[in-house]
Amino acid sequence: MAYDFKFPDIGEGVTEGIVVEWKVREGDMVELDQDLVEIETDKAIVTIPSPRKGVILKIHYKAGETIPVGDTLVTIGEKGEKGEKAEAVGEAPYTDSVVGFLEEAPKEEEEEEEVKPAAREAAEAAAPAAGKSLATPAVRRLARELGVDVSHIKGTGKDGRVTAEDVKNSAAKAALPSPKAKKEEKPAIKKIKKYDMYGYITRVPLKGVRKTVARKMAEATSSAALVTHQDDADVTHLVEVREGHKQYAEGKGVKLTYIPFVVKTVIEGLKKYPYLNSILEEEDGEEYVVLKKYFNIGIAVDTPDGIIVPVVKGADQKTVLDIAKEASELAERARARKIDLADMRGGSFTVTNVGFIGGTHFTPIPNHPEVAILGLGRIEEKPVVREGKVVIRRIMPLSLTFDHRVVDGADAARFVNTVKEYLEDPDLFLVGLGE
C-alpha cells in the first residue's frame, strides 16, 4: 500500500527546511536507507534516507521549495500504485543524524505551554477528556509558538503521540473564520515592490542560517546585559612559536593558525574564572547560573550562508595540533553545509576571529545561551615602550563580550589578563606542540 513519508522532526527547534536536491525521481525504485533528498535547515544541510523499500510514486516538494516539518515529503509504494491516497508515516521525530526515530519524549524535557483562549476551545472540542499528552519537546515548542495546549489534543501518532500535524490542525481550527466571513473573503493579491521612491530594489528572503543567526542575535541582545572589554596582547613570541612549527604541522597534514593557541589560552582563563564558562537558565521560576565543568570551545566560521559555530569538544584534553586539525575539518564541513548538527551543540564558550579579514577591536555577540565570547583582531606590528625603549612588537587586539548579569567587569578584565599572560608567553602551557 502506498504511504506518505513526512519531513521528520530532526530536533533543535527546526520547523521547516528548503529542498536542495533530490537524489531520486518519480518512478525510481529505492532501497531501505537509500538517500532520497538533501534538505537545508536553519542549522545544516541534512540527507534524508528512505524509510523503506519501494517505488517513488510522487515527490511533493520541488528543489528550492520550503517544506514545514510534518508535511508529506514523498509518497512511496509499489509499482502501478497511485500516490493520492496514502497511509501516513513518519510521525515520530528523527534523531540528530537522521537515521532513526525517537519513540518517546524524555519526561524531564516536558514543558508547560501558554495557551490562547481560542486555541484552547478548539482543542477541548477535539479532545474533551484531556490528560497528560505524549509529545516530543520539538512538538511542544511548536505548540507554544502556535498557542496550542498539547494536553488538550488527541494525538494521532504512535501510542497516541501528539504530532506536529496534530498541533497545526488544532491551531488551524482555532483560527478558522466564521462561514459568513469566509463567504465575503476575497483572494489576496500579493504585491512585491521592485522599486521605492529612489530607484529599483531587490528583496532577499531572510531564511536558512541567516534567519537563525538573526533570531539568536536578537535573543542574545534582548535577554542579556552585554558589555565588551577590550585589550591588546603582545604576541611577538607566539608568532615566533607558530612560525617555528608551521612546517612540522604541514608535514602532519595540518594548517597551523593562531586559533588553537588561543583556544588553549582561553581554557587556562576559564579554569581560573569559571563563570565565563557557563549559561544562565530559569527553572521553576528560579534563575540559575549553570557552571560547565567541561571545555567545549565554539569557533565561529564565516560561510557564504552566514556564521556557523562548530564546537571542539573536550578541547582541554587535546593538543594544539589536535585542535588545529579538528577545527580545520569542522570549518570545511561548515562551509560545504555538510556539518552534522551534533558538531554545533554543547558549546560552553566561543572564539571568533576577524583578523584574517581586517579590523582590530569590535563587539562580538555571545552565542546564546553562552555568557561570553572572545573576539580576535588583526595582528599588527606596533611601536611600544619596553624598559624605557621604543620597540616594534606584534600586537593582537582582544575583545571580550560578556553578560554582566553573570560576570562582573573585574573578573572579565582578570580573565583577559590571564589570556594575555598565556598568549604572550605560550611556553607556560606548551612544551612543544604535543602538550
KEVO-801329 format. One record per residue (C-alpha): residue number from 0; residue in one letter; x, y, z. Coordinates in nm, 4 decimals, padded with zeros to 6 digits, always signed. Example, Ala and Ser with C-alpha at 12.3 -4.5 7.8 and 13.67 -1.06 7.14 Angstrom:
[pami 0,"A",[+01.2300,-00.4500,+00.7800]],
[pami 1,"S",[+01.3670,-00.1060,+00.7140]],
This chain:
[pami 0,"M",[+00.0000,+00.0000,+00.0000]],
[pami 1,"A",[+00.1234,+00.3491,-00.0854]],
[pami 2,"Y",[+00.2154,+00.5719,+00.2051]],
[pami 3,"D",[+00.3299,+00.9274,+00.2693]],
[pami 4,"F",[+00.6733,+00.9859,+00.4188]],
[pami 5,"K",[+00.6653,+01.3146,+00.6078]],
[pami 6,"F",[+00.9542,+01.5541,+00.6646]],
[pami 7,"P",[+01.0709,+01.4401,+01.0099]],
[pami 8,"D",[+01.1443,+01.6458,+01.3166]],
[pami 9,"I",[+01.5253,+01.6491,+01.3368]],
[pami 10,"G",[+01.5341,+01.8437,+01.6643]],
[pami 11,"E",[+01.6981,+02.1740,+01.7699]],
[pami 12,"G",[+01.3751,+02.3657,+01.7110]],
[pami 13,"V",[+01.3857,+02.3122,+01.3342]],
[pami 14,"T",[+01.0337,+02.3720,+01.1977]],
[pami 15,"E",[+01.0989,+02.3842,+00.8230]],
[pami 16,"G",[+01.3581,+02.3142,+00.5562]],
[pami 17,"I",[+01.4420,+02.4025,+00.1970]],
[pami 18,"V",[+01.4682,+02.1214,-00.0562]],
[pami 19,"V",[+01.8192,+02.1434,-00.2026]],
[pami 20,"E",[+01.8474,+01.8404,-00.4294]],
[pami 21,"W",[+01.6513,+01.5224,-00.4946]],
[pami 22,"K",[+01.8612,+01.2086,-00.5275]],
[pami 23,"V",[+01.5710,+01.0196,-00.6875]],
[pami 24,"R",[+01.2952,+01.0809,-00.9423]],
[pami 25,"E",[+00.9329,+00.9748,-00.9622]],
[pami 26,"G",[+00.9161,+00.6167,-01.0820]],
[pami 27,"D",[+01.2558,+00.5220,-00.9364]],
[pami 28,"M",[+01.2938,+00.2105,-00.7240]],
[pami 29,"V",[+01.4559,+00.2835,-00.3860]],
[pami 30,"E",[+01.6019,+00.0623,-00.1160]],
[pami 31,"L",[+01.5754,+00.0961,+00.2610]],
[pami 32,"D",[+01.8067,+00.3749,+00.3858]],
[pami 33,"Q",[+01.8888,+00.4908,+00.0319]],
[pami 34,"D",[+01.9456,+00.8672,+00.0142]],
[pami 35,"L",[+01.6295,+01.0432,-00.1011]],
[pami 36,"V",[+01.6897,+01.4164,-00.0746]],
[pami 37,"E",[+01.9136,+01.6874,+00.0680]],
[pami 38,"I",[+01.7296,+01.9464,+00.2774]],
[pami 39,"E",[+01.8736,+02.2697,+00.4121]],
[pami 40,"T",[+01.7526,+02.3586,+00.7585]],
[pami 41,"D",[+01.8482,+02.6697,+00.9504]],
[pami 42,"K",[+02.1310,+02.4634,+01.1021]],
[pami 43,"A",[+02.2836,+02.2498,+00.8281]],
[pami 44,"I",[+02.2170,+02.0508,+00.5124]],
[pami 45,"V",[+02.0921,+01.7038,+00.6034]],
[pami 46,"T",[+02.0407,+01.3999,+00.3835]],
[pami 47,"I",[+01.7093,+01.2215,+00.4391]],
[pami 48,"P",[+01.7166,+00.8431,+00.3775]],
[pami 49,"S",[+01.4275,+00.6277,+00.2604]],
[pami 50,"P",[+01.2378,+00.4631,+00.5491]],
[pami 51,"R",[+01.1675,+00.1540,+00.3364]],
[pami 52,"K",[+01.1954,-00.0150,+00.0005]],
[pami 53,"G",[+00.9538,+00.0799,-00.2784]],
[pami 54,"V",[+00.8803,+00.2963,-00.5812]],
[pami 55,"I",[+00.8771,+00.6772,-00.5712]],
[pami 56,"L",[+00.5135,+00.7476,-00.6612]],
[pami 57,"K",[+00.5091,+01.1214,-00.6019]],
[pami 58,"I",[+00.7556,+01.3935,-00.4978]],
[pami 59,"H",[+00.5555,+01.6628,-00.3187]],
[pami 60,"Y",[+00.8140,+01.9432,-00.2968]],
[pami 61,"K",[+01.0483,+02.0602,-00.5713]],
[pami 62,"A",[+01.4065,+02.1805,-00.5280]],
[pami 63,"G",[+01.4079,+02.5329,-00.3855]],
[pami 64,"E",[+01.0704,+02.4981,-00.2124]],
[pami 65,"T",[+01.0253,+02.5240,+00.1648]],
[pami 66,"I",[+00.8692,+02.2275,+00.3453]],
[pami 67,"P",[+00.7374,+02.2503,+00.7032]],
[pami 68,"V",[+00.8164,+01.9699,+00.9471]],
[pami 69,"G",[+00.5336,+01.7155,+00.9288]],
[pami 70,"D",[+00.4346,+01.7834,+00.5666]],
[pami 71,"T",[+00.4475,+01.4980,+00.3176]],
[pami 72,"L",[+00.7869,+01.4867,+00.1515]],
[pami 73,"V",[+00.7426,+01.1912,-00.0813]],
[pami 74,"T",[+00.4934,+00.9096,-00.1436]],
[pami 75,"I",[+00.6408,+00.5601,-00.1697]],
[pami 76,"G",[+00.4607,+00.2430,-00.2711]],
[pami 77,"E",[+00.4521,-00.0453,-00.5167]],
[pami 78,"K",[+00.4816,-00.0229,-00.8923]],
[pami 79,"G",[+00.1457,+00.0652,-01.0507]],
[pami 80,"E",[+00.0043,+00.2261,-00.7390]],
[pami 81,"K",[-00.1053,+00.5885,-00.7210]],
[pami 82,"G",[+00.0126,+00.8339,-00.4579]],
[pami 83,"E",[-00.3125,+01.0230,-00.3971]],
[pami 84,"K",[-00.4476,+00.8124,-00.1092]],
[pami 85,"A",[-00.1557,+00.7128,+00.1025]],
[pami 86,"E",[-00.1030,+00.5802,+00.4506]],
[pami 87,"A",[+00.0712,+00.8458,+00.6616]],
[pami 88,"V",[+00.4030,+00.7523,+00.8205]],
[pami 89,"G",[+00.6978,+00.9356,+00.9668]],
[pami 90,"E",[+00.5064,+01.0914,+01.2553]],
[pami 91,"A",[+00.7773,+01.0216,+01.5118]],
[pami 92,"P",[+01.0736,+01.2599,+01.5059]],
[pami 93,"Y",[+01.4120,+01.1603,+01.3711]],
[pami 94,"T",[+01.7317,+01.1639,+01.5763]],
[pami 95,"D",[+02.0083,+01.4154,+01.5061]],
[pami 96,"S",[+02.1807,+01.2042,+01.2435]],
[pami 97,"V",[+01.8518,+01.1436,+01.0602]],
[pami 98,"V",[+01.8885,+00.7669,+01.0862]],
[pami 99,"G",[+01.6083,+00.6668,+01.3185]],
[pami 100,"F",[+01.3019,+00.7642,+01.5153]],
[pami 101,"L",[+01.2610,+00.8744,+01.8750]],
[pami 102,"E",[+00.9985,+00.6570,+02.0421]],
[pami 103,"E",[+00.9188,+00.8691,+02.3466]],
[pami 104,"A",[+00.9914,+01.2168,+02.4760]],
[pami 105,"P",[+01.2017,+01.2185,+02.7968]],
[pami 106,"K",[+00.9795,+01.3177,+03.0885]],
[pami 107,"E",[+01.2337,+01.5625,+03.2220]],
[pami 108,"E",[+01.2157,+01.7580,+02.8966]],
[pami 109,"E",[+00.8383,+01.8008,+02.9061]],
[pami 110,"E",[+00.7346,+02.1625,+02.9409]],
[pami 111,"E",[+00.4165,+02.3540,+03.0173]],
[pami 112,"E",[+00.2527,+02.5648,+02.7477]],
[pami 113,"E",[+00.0821,+02.9036,+02.7494]],
[pami 114,"V",[-00.2413,+02.8794,+02.5551]],
[pami 115,"K",[-00.4523,+03.1238,+02.3624]],
[pami 116,"P",[-00.8237,+03.1017,+02.4620]],
[pami 117,"A",[-00.9443,+03.0340,+02.1062]],
[pami 118,"A",[-00.6888,+02.7584,+02.0573]],
[pami 119,"R",[-00.7860,+02.6022,+02.3911]],
[pami 120,"E",[-01.1541,+02.5943,+02.2972]],
[pami 121,"A",[-01.0809,+02.4276,+01.9648]],
[pami 122,"A",[-00.8532,+02.1727,+02.1304]],
[pami 123,"E",[-01.1055,+02.0942,+02.4033]],
[pami 124,"A",[-01.3728,+02.0368,+02.1425]],
[pami 125,"A",[-01.1469,+01.7862,+01.9712]],
[pami 126,"A",[-01.0470,+01.6104,+02.2960]],
[pami 127,"P",[-01.2846,+01.6761,+02.5892]],
[pami 128,"A",[-01.1078,+01.4350,+02.8255]],
[pami 129,"A",[-00.7697,+01.5994,+02.8428]],
[pami 130,"G",[-00.4789,+01.4254,+03.0134]],
[pami 131,"K",[-00.1029,+01.4218,+03.0019]],
[pami 132,"S",[-00.0233,+01.4001,+02.6327]],
[pami 133,"L",[+00.2750,+01.2265,+02.4794]],
[pami 134,"A",[+00.4751,+01.4701,+02.2661]],
[pami 135,"T",[+00.8385,+01.5469,+02.1907]],
[pami 136,"P",[+00.9999,+01.8748,+02.3077]],
[pami 137,"A",[+01.0053,+01.9979,+01.9469]],
[pami 138,"V",[+00.6295,+01.9402,+01.9094]],
[pami 139,"R",[+00.5687,+02.1153,+02.2415]],
[pami 140,"R",[+00.7814,+02.4080,+02.1237]],
[pami 141,"L",[+00.5735,+02.4292,+01.8048]],
[pami 142,"A",[+00.2558,+02.4198,+02.0165]],
[pami 143,"R",[+00.3760,+02.7132,+02.2254]],
[pami 144,"E",[+00.4561,+02.9128,+01.9121]],
[pami 145,"L",[+00.1063,+02.8468,+01.7721]],
[pami 146,"G",[-00.0674,+02.8994,+02.1077]],
[pami 147,"V",[-00.1960,+02.5434,+02.1398]],
[pami 148,"D",[-00.2177,+02.3277,+02.4547]],
[pami 149,"V",[-00.0945,+01.9770,+02.3672]],
[pami 150,"S",[-00.2646,+01.8330,+02.6764]],
[pami 151,"H",[-00.5988,+01.9029,+02.5062]],
[pami 152,"I",[-00.5100,+01.7436,+02.1739]],
[pami 153,"K",[-00.5930,+01.3844,+02.0846]],
[pami 154,"G",[-00.2739,+01.2506,+01.9263]],
[pami 155,"T",[-00.2859,+01.0541,+01.6016]],
[pami 156,"G",[+00.0721,+00.9283,+01.6186]],
[pami 157,"K",[+00.2028,+00.6010,+01.7554]],
[pami 158,"D",[+00.0631,+00.5178,+02.1026]],
[pami 159,"G",[-00.1425,+00.8376,+02.0922]],
[pami 160,"R",[+00.1600,+01.0623,+02.0403]],
[pami 161,"V",[+00.0742,+01.4236,+01.9530]],
[pami 162,"T",[+00.2398,+01.5051,+01.6196]],
[pami 163,"A",[+00.3333,+01.8341,+01.4566]],
[pami 164,"E",[+00.0416,+01.7816,+01.2182]],
[pami 165,"D",[-00.2000,+01.7465,+01.5127]],
[pami 166,"V",[-00.0743,+02.0759,+01.6564]],
[pami 167,"K",[-00.1086,+02.2558,+01.3223]],
[pami 168,"N",[-00.4605,+02.1185,+01.2696]],
[pami 169,"S",[-00.5650,+02.2313,+01.6172]],
[pami 170,"A",[-00.4219,+02.5794,+01.5581]],
[pami 171,"A",[-00.5915,+02.5963,+01.2168]],
[pami 172,"K",[-00.9318,+02.5113,+01.3701]],
[pami 173,"A",[-00.8885,+02.7875,+01.6271]],
[pami 174,"A",[-00.8095,+03.0374,+01.3532]],
[pami 175,"L",[-01.0969,+02.9394,+01.1196]],
[pami 176,"P",[-01.3180,+03.2395,+01.0305]],
[pami 177,"S",[-01.6945,+03.2259,+01.0557]],
[pami 178,"P",[-01.8860,+03.0957,+00.7478]],
[pami 179,"K",[-02.0064,+03.4490,+00.6788]],
[pami 180,"A",[-01.6568,+03.5925,+00.6879]],
[pami 181,"K",[-01.5309,+03.3082,+00.4688]],
[pami 182,"K",[-01.8017,+03.3847,+00.2112]],
[pami 183,"E",[-01.7102,+03.7532,+00.1979]],
[pami 184,"E",[-01.3385,+03.6850,+00.1861]],
[pami 185,"K",[-01.1653,+03.7600,-00.1432]],
[pami 186,"P",[-00.8379,+03.6087,-00.2601]],
[pami 187,"A",[-00.5491,+03.8288,-00.1521]],
[pami 188,"I",[-00.3180,+03.9569,-00.4227]],
[pami 189,"K",[+00.0433,+03.9504,-00.3115]],
[pami 190,"K",[+00.2351,+04.2553,-00.4276]],
[pami 191,"I",[+00.6126,+04.2699,-00.4285]],
[pami 192,"K",[+00.7643,+04.6127,-00.4819]],
[pami 193,"K",[+01.0568,+04.6182,-00.7219]],
[pami 194,"Y",[+01.1386,+04.9810,-00.6529]],
[pami 195,"D",[+01.0960,+05.2554,-00.3970]],
[pami 196,"M",[+01.0822,+05.6328,-00.4441]],
[pami 197,"Y",[+01.4582,+05.6458,-00.5088]],
[pami 198,"G",[+01.5074,+05.3602,-00.7535]],
[pami 199,"Y",[+01.4970,+04.9849,-00.8074]],
[pami 200,"I",[+01.5437,+04.7426,-00.5179]],
[pami 201,"T",[+01.5750,+04.3675,-00.4640]],
[pami 202,"R",[+01.4064,+04.1828,-00.1782]],
[pami 203,"V",[+01.6051,+03.8850,-00.0467]],
[pami 204,"P",[+01.4154,+03.6469,+00.1865]],
[pami 205,"L",[+01.5779,+03.6041,+00.5268]],
[pami 206,"K",[+01.5995,+03.2269,+00.5654]],
[pami 207,"G",[+01.8264,+02.9366,+00.6471]],
[pami 208,"V",[+02.1379,+03.0107,+00.8528]],
[pami 209,"R",[+02.0975,+03.3893,+00.8286]],
[pami 210,"K",[+01.7469,+03.3673,+00.9724]],
[pami 211,"T",[+01.8773,+03.1579,+01.2626]],
[pami 212,"V",[+02.1676,+03.3971,+01.3242]],
[pami 213,"A",[+01.9287,+03.6930,+01.3204]],
[pami 214,"R",[+01.6990,+03.5229,+01.5707]],
[pami 215,"K",[+01.9816,+03.4210,+01.8039]],
[pami 216,"M",[+02.1439,+03.7650,+01.7893]],
[pami 217,"A",[+01.8141,+03.9304,+01.8775]],
[pami 218,"E",[+01.7614,+03.6776,+02.1569]],
[pami 219,"A",[+02.1125,+03.7309,+02.2923]],
[pami 220,"T",[+02.0937,+04.1110,+02.2929]],
[pami 221,"S",[+01.7397,+04.1299,+02.4312]],
[pami 222,"S",[+01.7874,+03.8776,+02.7131]],
[pami 223,"A",[+02.1324,+03.9746,+02.8417]],
[pami 224,"A",[+02.3191,+04.2773,+02.9777]],
[pami 225,"L",[+02.6109,+04.2718,+02.7335]],
[pami 226,"V",[+02.9367,+04.4588,+02.7944]],
[pami 227,"T",[+03.2572,+04.4445,+02.5881]],
[pami 228,"H",[+03.6027,+04.4629,+02.7486]],
[pami 229,"Q",[+03.8927,+04.5364,+02.5115]],
[pami 230,"D",[+04.2678,+04.4976,+02.5464]],
[pami 231,"D",[+04.5839,+04.4178,+02.3460]],
[pami 232,"A",[+04.8184,+04.1209,+02.3751]],
[pami 233,"D",[+05.1856,+04.1277,+02.2771]],
[pami 234,"V",[+05.2084,+03.8042,+02.0742]],
[pami 235,"T",[+05.5583,+03.8533,+01.9383]],
[pami 236,"H",[+05.6832,+03.5276,+02.0940]],
[pami 237,"L",[+05.3665,+03.3412,+01.9903]],
[pami 238,"V",[+05.4273,+03.4458,+01.6292]],
[pami 239,"E",[+05.7785,+03.3020,+01.6576]],
[pami 240,"V",[+05.6458,+02.9744,+01.8044]],
[pami 241,"R",[+05.3889,+02.9366,+01.5289]],
[pami 242,"E",[+05.6359,+03.0171,+01.2529]],
[pami 243,"G",[+05.8809,+02.7685,+01.4003]],
[pami 244,"H",[+05.6265,+02.4861,+01.3932]],
[pami 245,"K",[+05.4347,+02.5598,+01.0719]],
[pami 246,"Q",[+05.6480,+02.3304,+00.8602]],
[pami 247,"Y",[+05.6262,+02.0493,+01.1172]],
[pami 248,"A",[+05.2470,+02.0857,+01.1241]],
[pami 249,"E",[+05.2245,+02.0842,+00.7439]],
[pami 250,"G",[+05.4199,+01.7578,+00.7451]],
[pami 251,"K",[+05.1386,+01.6174,+00.9593]],
[pami 252,"G",[+04.8800,+01.7500,+00.7143]],
[pami 253,"V",[+04.7703,+02.0291,+00.9488]],
[pami 254,"K",[+04.7401,+02.4002,+00.8737]],
[pami 255,"L",[+04.8587,+02.5750,+01.1888]],
[pami 256,"T",[+04.6764,+02.9005,+01.2617]],
[pami 257,"Y",[+04.6639,+03.1090,+01.5801]],
[pami 258,"I",[+04.3185,+02.9764,+01.6744]],
[pami 259,"P",[+04.4342,+02.6546,+01.8501]],
[pami 260,"F",[+04.6819,+02.8558,+02.0586]],
[pami 261,"V",[+04.4050,+03.0987,+02.1554]],
[pami 262,"V",[+04.1759,+02.8072,+02.2454]],
[pami 263,"K",[+04.4436,+02.6730,+02.4803]],
[pami 264,"T",[+04.4923,+03.0115,+02.6479]],
[pami 265,"V",[+04.1172,+03.0628,+02.6804]],
[pami 266,"I",[+04.0875,+02.7302,+02.8644]],
[pami 267,"E",[+04.3504,+02.8454,+03.1145]],
[pami 268,"G",[+04.1458,+03.1603,+03.1735]],
[pami 269,"L",[+03.8193,+02.9661,+03.2093]],
[pami 270,"K",[+03.9751,+02.7393,+03.4700]],
[pami 271,"K",[+04.0518,+03.0447,+03.6842]],
[pami 272,"Y",[+03.7226,+03.2261,+03.6147]],
[pami 273,"P",[+03.4575,+02.9534,+03.5661]],
[pami 274,"Y",[+03.1627,+03.1932,+03.5479]],
[pami 275,"L",[+03.2671,+03.2778,+03.1930]],
[pami 276,"N",[+03.2218,+02.9080,+03.1114]],
[pami 277,"S",[+02.8531,+02.8997,+03.1978]],
[pami 278,"I",[+02.4963,+02.9689,+03.0919]],
[pami 279,"L",[+02.2061,+03.1363,+03.2734]],
[pami 280,"E",[+01.8818,+02.9415,+03.2747]],
[pami 281,"E",[+01.5455,+02.9514,+03.4511]],
[pami 282,"E",[+01.3787,+02.6548,+03.6189]],
[pami 283,"D",[+01.0641,+02.6519,+03.8337]],
[pami 284,"G",[+01.0629,+03.0312,+03.8415]],
[pami 285,"E",[+01.4206,+03.0481,+03.9716]],
[pami 286,"E",[+01.7286,+03.1581,+03.7764]],
[pami 287,"Y",[+02.0456,+02.9503,+03.7928]],
[pami 288,"V",[+02.3997,+03.0004,+03.6687]],
[pami 289,"V",[+02.4990,+02.6620,+03.5237]],
[pami 290,"L",[+02.8765,+02.6294,+03.5520]],
[pami 291,"K",[+03.0202,+02.3964,+03.2881]],
[pami 292,"K",[+03.2856,+02.1562,+03.4143]],
[pami 293,"Y",[+03.3935,+02.0785,+03.0586]],
[pami 294,"F",[+03.5593,+02.2945,+02.7949]],
[pami 295,"N",[+03.3773,+02.2723,+02.4622]],
[pami 296,"I",[+03.5007,+02.5678,+02.2609]],
[pami 297,"G",[+03.2977,+02.7001,+01.9674]],
[pami 298,"I",[+03.4911,+02.8504,+01.6760]],
[pami 299,"A",[+03.2894,+03.0864,+01.4546]],
[pami 300,"V",[+03.3228,+03.0113,+01.0825]],
[pami 301,"D",[+03.2413,+03.2580,+00.8048]],
[pami 302,"T",[+03.0410,+03.0819,+00.5307]],
[pami 303,"P",[+02.8563,+03.2129,+00.2219]],
[pami 304,"D",[+02.5285,+03.1404,+00.4044]],
[pami 305,"G",[+02.6205,+03.3136,+00.7307]],
[pami 306,"I",[+02.8088,+03.2435,+01.0528]],
[pami 307,"I",[+02.8171,+02.8804,+01.1683]],
[pami 308,"V",[+02.9766,+02.7812,+01.5004]],
[pami 309,"P",[+03.1200,+02.4264,+01.5154]],
[pami 310,"V",[+03.2324,+02.3116,+01.8597]],
[pami 311,"V",[+03.5617,+02.1433,+01.9514]],
[pami 312,"K",[+03.4565,+01.9080,+02.2312]],
[pami 313,"G",[+03.6869,+01.8451,+02.5280]],
[pami 314,"A",[+03.9428,+02.0943,+02.3999]],
[pami 315,"D",[+04.1357,+02.0826,+02.7279]],
[pami 316,"Q",[+04.2201,+01.7174,+02.6583]],
[pami 317,"K",[+04.3595,+01.7879,+02.3100]],
[pami 318,"T",[+04.6938,+01.9163,+02.1853]],
[pami 319,"V",[+04.7415,+02.2261,+01.9740]],
[pami 320,"L",[+04.7779,+02.0083,+01.6635]],
[pami 321,"D",[+04.4666,+01.8085,+01.7549]],
[pami 322,"I",[+04.2646,+02.1292,+01.7877]],
[pami 323,"A",[+04.4103,+02.2736,+01.4660]],
[pami 324,"K",[+04.3227,+01.9593,+01.2693]],
[pami 325,"E",[+03.9714,+01.9254,+01.4127]],
[pami 326,"A",[+03.8906,+02.2952,+01.3760]],
[pami 327,"S",[+04.0021,+02.2896,+01.0118]],
[pami 328,"E",[+03.7910,+01.9834,+00.9312]],
[pami 329,"L",[+03.4852,+02.1273,+01.1054]],
[pami 330,"A",[+03.5278,+02.4590,+00.9203]],
[pami 331,"E",[+03.5467,+02.2817,+00.5833]],
[pami 332,"R",[+03.2286,+02.0848,+00.6552]],
[pami 333,"A",[+03.0555,+02.4010,+00.7788]],
[pami 334,"R",[+03.1359,+02.5909,+00.4584]],
[pami 335,"A",[+03.0131,+02.2967,+00.2495]],
[pami 336,"R",[+02.6989,+02.2777,+00.4714]],
[pami 337,"K",[+02.7756,+01.9117,+00.5362]],
[pami 338,"I",[+02.8347,+01.9524,+00.9078]],
[pami 339,"D",[+02.6390,+01.7352,+01.1495]],
[pami 340,"L",[+02.4017,+01.9062,+01.3916]],
[pami 341,"A",[+02.5803,+01.7362,+01.6818]],
[pami 342,"D",[+02.9008,+01.9205,+01.5855]],
[pami 343,"M",[+02.7314,+02.2537,+01.6612]],
[pami 344,"R",[+02.5930,+02.1599,+02.0020]],
[pami 345,"G",[+02.7313,+02.1580,+02.3521]],
[pami 346,"G",[+02.9460,+02.4714,+02.3378]],
[pami 347,"S",[+03.0489,+02.6429,+02.6623]],
[pami 348,"F",[+03.2489,+02.9386,+02.5233]],
[pami 349,"T",[+03.3119,+03.0769,+02.1733]],
[pami 350,"V",[+03.6061,+03.2325,+01.9918]],
[pami 351,"T",[+03.5547,+03.4455,+01.6801]],
[pami 352,"N",[+03.8226,+03.5959,+01.4573]],
[pami 353,"V",[+03.8058,+03.8883,+01.2137]],
[pami 354,"G",[+04.1818,+03.9314,+01.2000]],
[pami 355,"F",[+04.2209,+03.7395,+00.8751]],
[pami 356,"I",[+03.9782,+03.9849,+00.7116]],
[pami 357,"G",[+04.0933,+04.3038,+00.8824]],
[pami 358,"G",[+03.9960,+04.5199,+01.1746]],
[pami 359,"T",[+04.1077,+04.5483,+01.5325]],
[pami 360,"H",[+03.8628,+04.5764,+01.8232]],
[pami 361,"F",[+03.4922,+04.5068,+01.7772]],
[pami 362,"T",[+03.1857,+04.3970,+01.9746]],
[pami 363,"P",[+03.1123,+04.0264,+01.9195]],
[pami 364,"I",[+02.7796,+03.8885,+02.0442]],
[pami 365,"P",[+02.7817,+03.5709,+02.2578]],
[pami 366,"N",[+02.6452,+03.2508,+02.1083]],
[pami 367,"H",[+02.3271,+03.2378,+02.3179]],
[pami 368,"P",[+02.2825,+03.0911,+02.5801]],
[pami 369,"E",[+02.6593,+03.1133,+02.6454]],
[pami 370,"V",[+02.7515,+03.4149,+02.8573]],
[pami 371,"A",[+03.0751,+03.5188,+02.6856]],
[pami 372,"I",[+03.2670,+03.5297,+02.3583]],
[pami 373,"L",[+03.6233,+03.6352,+02.2739]],
[pami 374,"G",[+03.6906,+03.8256,+01.9518]],
[pami 375,"L",[+04.0334,+03.8395,+01.7862]],
[pami 376,"G",[+04.1517,+04.1274,+01.5677]],
[pami 377,"R",[+04.4301,+04.1583,+01.3115]],
[pami 378,"I",[+04.7862,+04.1120,+01.4421]],
[pami 379,"E",[+04.9891,+04.4240,+01.3590]],
[pami 380,"E",[+05.3410,+04.5490,+01.4154]],
[pami 381,"K",[+05.3223,+04.8461,+01.6515]],
[pami 382,"P",[+05.5728,+05.0646,+01.8367]],
[pami 383,"V",[+05.5522,+05.0050,+02.2114]],
[pami 384,"V",[+05.7656,+05.1042,+02.5095]],
[pami 385,"R",[+05.9647,+04.8249,+02.6762]],
[pami 386,"E",[+06.2084,+04.9071,+02.9577]],
[pami 387,"G",[+06.2176,+05.2724,+02.8530]],
[pami 388,"K",[+06.2821,+05.1986,+02.4858]],
[pami 389,"V",[+06.0506,+05.2118,+02.1859]],
[pami 390,"V",[+06.0464,+04.8733,+02.0127]],
[pami 391,"I",[+05.8354,+04.7113,+01.7417]],
[pami 392,"R",[+05.6136,+04.4283,+01.8695]],
[pami 393,"R",[+05.3371,+04.2102,+01.7254]],
[pami 394,"I",[+05.0059,+04.3133,+01.8859]],
[pami 395,"M",[+04.6798,+04.1125,+01.8835]],
[pami 396,"P",[+04.3583,+04.3061,+01.9724]],
[pami 397,"L",[+04.1223,+04.1216,+02.2092]],
[pami 398,"S",[+03.7501,+04.1945,+02.2572]],
[pami 399,"L",[+03.5589,+04.0036,+02.5277]],
[pami 400,"T",[+03.1810,+04.0469,+02.5315]],
[pami 401,"F",[+03.0096,+03.9068,+02.8422]],
[pami 402,"D",[+02.6734,+03.9023,+03.0180]],
[pami 403,"H",[+02.7112,+04.1444,+03.3084]],
[pami 404,"R",[+02.4308,+03.9668,+03.4951]],
[pami 405,"V",[+02.6604,+03.6668,+03.5394]],
[pami 406,"V",[+03.0138,+03.8075,+03.5150]],
[pami 407,"D",[+03.1449,+04.1160,+03.6933]],
[pami 408,"G",[+03.3576,+04.3596,+03.4964]],
[pami 409,"A",[+03.6536,+04.2980,+03.7277]],
[pami 410,"D",[+03.6512,+03.9223,+03.6638]],
[pami 411,"A",[+03.6133,+03.9837,+03.2911]],
[pami 412,"A",[+03.9261,+04.2020,+03.3000]],
[pami 413,"R",[+04.1135,+03.9411,+03.5057]],
[pami 414,"F",[+04.0130,+03.6710,+03.2579]],
[pami 415,"V",[+04.1503,+03.8762,+02.9686]],
[pami 416,"N",[+04.4692,+03.9381,+03.1668]],
[pami 417,"T",[+04.5115,+03.5625,+03.2072]],
[pami 418,"V",[+04.4543,+03.5064,+02.8350]],
[pami 419,"K",[+04.7115,+03.7782,+02.7615]],
[pami 420,"E",[+04.9619,+03.6217,+03.0007]],
[pami 421,"Y",[+04.9498,+03.2871,+02.8202]],
[pami 422,"L",[+04.9386,+03.4404,+02.4717]],
[pami 423,"E",[+05.2446,+03.6498,+02.5496]],
[pami 424,"D",[+05.4330,+03.3536,+02.6932]],
[pami 425,"P",[+05.2973,+03.0300,+02.5349]],
[pami 426,"D",[+05.5829,+02.8363,+02.6990]],
[pami 427,"L",[+05.3685,+02.8488,+03.0155]],
[pami 428,"F",[+05.1413,+02.5813,+02.8697]],
[pami 429,"L",[+05.3388,+02.4438,+02.5761]],
[pami 430,"V",[+05.6343,+02.2096,+02.5760]],
[pami 431,"G",[+05.6329,+02.1729,+02.2007]],
[pami 432,"L",[+05.3029,+02.1358,+02.0167]],
[pami 433,"G",[+05.2235,+01.7968,+02.1623]],
[pami 434,"E",[+05.1356,+01.9410,+02.5042]],
